[in-house]
Amino acid sequence: MPEGPELHLASLYVNSMCEGVVFSGPVRKSEVSKNPDVPFTSEAYRITATSRGKEVKLTLTPIKKDEPKRRMKTGQAEQPIDIVFRFGMSGYFRFTREDELPKHAHLCFYSKEKPSRVLSFVDTRRFGSWEPNGTWQPNRGPCVLFEYKKFRENVVSNVSDRAFDRPICEVLLNQKYFNGIGNYLRAEILFRSNIPPFVSARAVLEGLESDDSCENENPLKKETDTKMSVSAKKKQMKHEMSDLLRLCHAVPLEVVNLGGKGYDPTKKEYSDFEAWLQCYCVDGMKSLQDHNGRTIWFRGDPGPMAPKNSKSPKAKKWAKKDNDHDYTDTKKVAKRKRETKVKKTVIKQEGVTKTPKKEKDARLKEAESKSRKPAKTHEVNAPQRETRSNAHRRKTSSVEATAGLQRRTMRRTR
């Protein structure tokens, strides 16, 4: 997820690419995006960008022309507009030709030239958002990069707040106090300060003062003082390591001076950034999920507030694959084929196991019926024959007796 240094580098990218470029027409939104439309159109305007913590603001400024009559007819002059962006998990800006527009470009600004060039906000996962006529979110604290004094005062003066009852690794992600700090930055900051991730945030921060002897008024310039002695550098480093809030300011500046993750979106080169990492996703380091389900990387003991039965997720490589987030039809068809093949195999195995059982049951039933049929016929039919013969005998004897009685009676009467 882009953090404070990446969003600052995004603003620098916009300013460098859009310098001297005149944009024209309406701001166009993609059909699939659920973010609001930008009610702005102008025949000629310029774009500038600024960043604060985890937000980037684009300012669209119409180019003024000496046309008072036209302004009187329209009723009012064109006004600048601010659009505040939050990058989510995968947002970034790109400046390309119109025929090279990225697939997941959701908000586009077209230049006036022909063929046009386009500044686009690209967001593959669509977690990012923008707010027309927006301002910096009021619930976010001062920026750790550009408002260091205010940031430090905000934290030190609110250490008694309930938010600091939680582990320090979780409080570092609270944008109300640490605006711009994200997952990889918190791991690097705690590693360099040698603080276990699951200790009370209040215990770590309550001894710090609101004033800091930070003489770096322009923090984005690299320190080029070669006259500083080795002992002075060691003292300065020791001072930074012992002050967590100072590290929250210094570590993001290192990323900015490195060029971040190689922010240029046309390049996917992270070798410098990977070499800079000391803890996050580094071999030999431990990892646990905090109470919010976020993975924290550390070394040594996690601390007394570590969640019970917390799982250690598998390490993920930083390098991005070319086929990530590929939702093309080819991939869908291949997935369906695999699922169909698995289903056929399961059905075939079920048929093989069930057929012998059916045959066995049928054979048993047939054998039982054959063995029972003769016995049943003998037991039932034999008594029937015996009954019929007896009845015939009784009938014959009764007829003979009746005939003999009639003959005697006739003799007597004669």
FENFENWO-V786087 format. One record per residue. RES is the residue in three letters. SS is DSSP state (H for helix, E for strand, - for the rest). Layout:
RES;SS
RES;SS
This chain:
MET;-
PRO;-
GLU;-
GLY;H
PRO;H
GLU;H
LEU;H
HIS;H
LEU;H
ALA;H
SER;H
LEU;H
TYR;H
VAL;H
ASN;H
SER;H
MET;H
CYS;-
GLU;-
GLY;-
VAL;-
VAL;-
PHE;E
SER;E
GLY;E
PRO;E
VAL;-
ARG;E
LYS;E
SER;-
GLU;-
VAL;-
SER;-
LYS;-
ASN;-
PRO;-
ASP;-
VAL;-
PRO;-
PHE;-
THR;E
SER;E
GLU;E
ALA;E
TYR;E
ARG;E
ILE;E
THR;E
ALA;E
THR;E
SER;E
ARG;E
GLY;-
LYS;-
GLU;E
VAL;E
LYS;E
LEU;E
THR;E
LEU;E
THR;E
PRO;E
ILE;-
LYS;-
LYS;-
ASP;-
GLU;-
PRO;H
LYS;H
ARG;H
ARG;H
MET;H
LYS;H
THR;H
GLY;-
GLN;-
ALA;-
GLU;-
GLN;-
PRO;-
ILE;E
ASP;E
ILE;E
VAL;E
PHE;E
ARG;E
PHE;-
GLY;-
MET;-
SER;-
GLY;E
TYR;E
PHE;E
ARG;E
PHE;E
THR;E
ARG;E
GLU;H
ASP;H
GLU;H
LEU;-
PRO;-
LYS;-
HIS;-
ALA;E
HIS;E
LEU;E
CYS;E
PHE;E
TYR;E
SER;E
LYS;-
GLU;-
LYS;-
PRO;-
SER;-
ARG;E
VAL;E
LEU;E
SER;E
PHE;E
VAL;E
ASP;E
THR;-
ARG;-
ARG;-
PHE;-
GLY;-
SER;E
TRP;E
GLU;E
PRO;E
ASN;-
GLY;-
THR;-
TRP;-
GLN;-
PRO;-
ASN;-
ARG;-
GLY;-
PRO;-
CYS;E
VAL;-
LEU;-
PHE;-
GLU;-
TYR;H
LYS;H
LYS;H
PHE;H
ARG;H
GLU;H
ASN;H
VAL;H
VAL;H
SER;-
ASN;-
VAL;-
SER;-
ASP;-
ARG;H
ALA;H
PHE;H
ASP;H
ARG;-
PRO;E
ILE;H
CYS;H
GLU;H
VAL;H
LEU;-
LEU;-
ASN;-
GLN;-
LYS;-
TYR;-
PHE;-
ASN;E
GLY;-
ILE;-
GLY;-
ASN;H
TYR;H
LEU;H
ARG;H
ALA;H
GLU;H
ILE;H
LEU;H
PHE;H
ARG;H
SER;H
ASN;-
ILE;-
PRO;-
PRO;-
PHE;-
VAL;-
SER;E
ALA;H
ARG;H
ALA;H
VAL;H
LEU;H
GLU;-
GLY;-
LEU;-
GLU;-
SER;-
ASP;-
ASP;-
SER;-
CYS;-
GLU;-
ASN;-
GLU;-
ASN;-
PRO;-
LEU;-
LYS;-
LYS;-
GLU;-
THR;-
ASP;-
THR;-
LYS;-
MET;-
SER;-
VAL;H
SER;H
ALA;H
LYS;H
LYS;H
LYS;H
GLN;H
MET;H
LYS;H
HIS;H
GLU;H
MET;H
SER;H
ASP;-
LEU;H
LEU;H
ARG;H
LEU;H
CYS;H
HIS;H
ALA;H
VAL;H
PRO;H
LEU;H
GLU;H
VAL;H
VAL;H
ASN;H
LEU;H
GLY;-
GLY;-
LYS;-
GLY;-
TYR;-
ASP;-
PRO;-
THR;-
LYS;-
LYS;-
GLU;-
TYR;-
SER;H
ASP;H
PHE;H
GLU;H
ALA;H
TRP;H
LEU;-
GLN;-
CYS;-
TYR;-
CYS;-
VAL;-
ASP;-
GLY;-
MET;-
LYS;E
SER;E
LEU;E
GLN;E
ASP;-
HIS;-
ASN;-
GLY;-
ARG;-
THR;E
ILE;E
TRP;E
PHE;E
ARG;-
GLY;-
ASP;-
PRO;-
GLY;-
PRO;-
MET;-
ALA;-
PRO;-
LYS;-
ASN;-
SER;-
LYS;-
SER;-
PRO;-
LYS;-
ALA;-
LYS;-
LYS;-
TRP;-
ALA;-
LYS;-
LYS;-
ASP;-
ASN;-
ASP;-
HIS;-
ASP;-
TYR;-
THR;-
ASP;H
THR;H
LYS;H
LYS;H
VAL;H
ALA;H
LYS;H
ARG;H
LYS;H
ARG;H
GLU;H
THR;H
LYS;H
VAL;H
LYS;H
LYS;H
THR;H
VAL;H
ILE;H
LYS;H
GLN;H
GLU;H
GLY;H
VAL;H
THR;H
LYS;H
THR;H
PRO;H
LYS;H
LYS;H
GLU;H
LYS;H
ASP;H
ALA;H
ARG;H
LEU;H
LYS;H
GLU;H
ALA;H
GLU;H
SER;H
LYS;H
SER;H
ARG;H
LYS;H
PRO;H
ALA;H
LYS;H
THR;H
HIS;H
GLU;H
VAL;H
ASN;H
ALA;H
PRO;H
GLN;H
ARG;H
GLU;H
THR;H
ARG;H
SER;H
ASN;H
ALA;H
HIS;H
ARG;H
ARG;H
LYS;H
THR;H
SER;H
SER;H
VAL;H
GLU;H
ALA;H
THR;H
ALA;H
GLY;H
LEU;H
GLN;H
ARG;H
ARG;H
THR;H
MET;H
ARG;H
ARG;H
THR;H
ARG;-
